[in-house]
Amino acid sequence: MGWGLLMAYTVVGQKASSKNPNIVLFFIDDLGYGDLSVTGALGYKTPNLDQMAAEGTRFTNFMAAQAVCSASRAALLTGCYPNRVGIPGALGPESLIGLNPKEETIAELLKAKGYATGIFGKWHLGSRPEFLPLQQGFDDYYGVPYSHDMWPLHPWQKQANYPALHWIQNNTPGKEIKTLEEVSELTPTITEKAIGFIKKNKNKPFFLYVPHPLPHVPLAASKRFIGKSEKGIFGDVLMELDWSVGEILGELKRQGLDKNTLVIFTSDNGPWLNYGDHAGSSGGFREGKGTSFEGGQREPTIMRWPGVIPAGRVSNQLLSTIDILPTLVKLTGARLPAEKIDGIEFVDLLKGDDAQNPRQEFLYYYRKNSLEAVRKGNWKLIFAHPGRSYEAFLPGKDGQPGPTSETHEFPKALYNLSRDPGERYNVLEQNPDIVAELEKIAEKAREDLGDDLQKKEGKNRRAPGVVERK
């Protein structure tokens, strides 16, 4: 090989190695910590996710920002606590608010760096046209605008008088989802659209966001997966979601993109527990979806990037979905949002430096704008609050046990999560100094973001987008 050709080869190699990575972000709906076979699920297997964990890093202390749909998604895409950006709870189909278009999302920040941006799945950050994904930095969108239980035919929701639920392509409503059989098309259709996006954008960096609507109720799986598990329809749905991950990872390999793609898999909140067909598992953590206990917010999380993220590794460092935006910004050289964010980048930890502990600082557990807990390291202080409980069972309308109303009274408590991850042993009285330290952290949170439990407004909350009345 001549010297000139060798130099050219080296330059090309350097360009290839310095190319910005593609990003694939799976955000699964109502998936509990124990719902993967790698985290202890029984009655079915998730081999593609098990393989992803073997080839990447599994984060065992990774928290959703809130334990409910819209709030959690707003936090993920903005790097902010959801009450900072004005998105509480789960927005309904008729909601007049949505994520403010002035907020800067992951999609907008990466698009400014030349990324193609696509979302295929559930949006749930405002169903009015002015709030849809194309107004938040995405080039392509195909999916459903909100949870598919907000649906006229849902057997639990008939009294709500919901409007028709449609697939949406970009800004245009399409086919109506009329039957449970059509709900079973959610996972395969989203998978097909995601693969098409990879093929279309294989020659440029891309951000692919795949927020699968299932296993949120009502549960449905396509014919090829019905009856495949030993755990009924829930297990069938999880096997199909695992298949989806495998298909998308397989397409990355077929297109030669595998080694230049960071893949992140996590969930928006914990599971429904002991209710109907939804047989989700919190993996031994306390409570589930809609609560500030670990079962509501600790999520199964896997990250894979061959040659960059260590394979077969488990990290117990505390992280949150709000940390994903600043991490992607640092990895890609994009700029941070102009407005304040709450996330902390963890690039060095991601790449294998286990001495790094970026989120030793506090973490807030809000429900809507009620500060129900704060955490620093392994210490977690729960404030007295009313809320949902899956352990204080009440009979549901169908005669099966279900969660209480939102009025179960939880007492003030302190837990050491290193010794008591299930939050069973209140050590409040034995640790007054720790309580005092966490109380100071809580007061800073209340001053910053407010606290409905304490009737405090907060100074730094931003307004959501609001539909202008004409």
Disulfide bonds with the S-S distance in Angstrom:
none
